[in-house]
C-alpha cells in the first residue's frame, strides 16, 4: 500500500512526519502522524498508538500534546491517526460535531449509510498496524495504545477486546460507559442501530466485566473541572467499579488544582491538561514496552 509523505519536521533528534494513504477499510484517503525517535535510525522500536477525540484530526496530538521529548528519550514510535473517514459524500456526515466527520467513535458501523466507510475499529486494529509495520522500523510484538475522550474510549475498548495485543493502555478523560451517556447513545445508535445489545461490544465498562484475566495495567487521568465529567458524558466511576469487581489493575488519577489561591480552577478537558501529564503516560507505556 503506497504512502505519500505530507510533511516531515526534525524534532528532538527524531522526525515528526505525516503520511497519506488510501484505506481499504474506510474506502477513502486517510492521514496519520508518526514520530520516529532517534533510535529508529539504528533499530526496531516499540509503537504507541494515540487515538484523538471528537472533532480532531491527526494534527491535534502532534502539535499540542508535547510528547516528543519523552518519546525520543524512551525510543517510542508514536502513531496518531485521524478520527474518522473524510470526504465520503455521505448525506449528513458534516451536520454535527459529535457524529459523522471527526467522530468515528472507533466502531465498525453496521447501519446504512455509514457501514461502507465508518469502520474505524478495524482500521485501528488491523489495517493501520499492518501499514506501520510494513513501512517503518517497528517491533510488532511491542505495541501499546492511549487516547483522549472519544479516543480514550477507543483505546480502552481496543485493549479490552483484544487481550494480549497491547502491552499497556492509558487514557485521558475517556468516555468510559458510552451506552449510558448522550454522546455514546447518539453515536452508537447512529452507527450500530437501535439494538442496545450491539452497543455493549464497544462499551469499556461492559467489556471489562468479561475480560479474561487481570494482565492489563490501565492508567487514566481525569481533570476534576472537566465540563464533560460534570455533564455525565465520561462516567469514569462506572468503569472503576467494574475494574474493581474484576480485580483489573487500574490507576485512576483525578487531577485537581494545586494552587490554594484558586482552588476552583482545576484541570479541564483540553490539550493543556494532556500536555501536563503526557510524560507520565509515555513512562507508563515505556515500562511495559521495555523501552
Helices and strands as residue ranges (DSSP letters): E 4-11, E 14-23, E 28-36, G 38-41, E 45-51, H 59-64, H 68-74, E 77-81, H 120-122, I 123-127, H 128-135, E 138-148, H 150-161, E 169-172, G 178-180, H 182-192, H 196-199, G 200-202, H 204-208, E 218-223, H 227-230, H 236-246, E 250-255, G 260-262, H 271-289
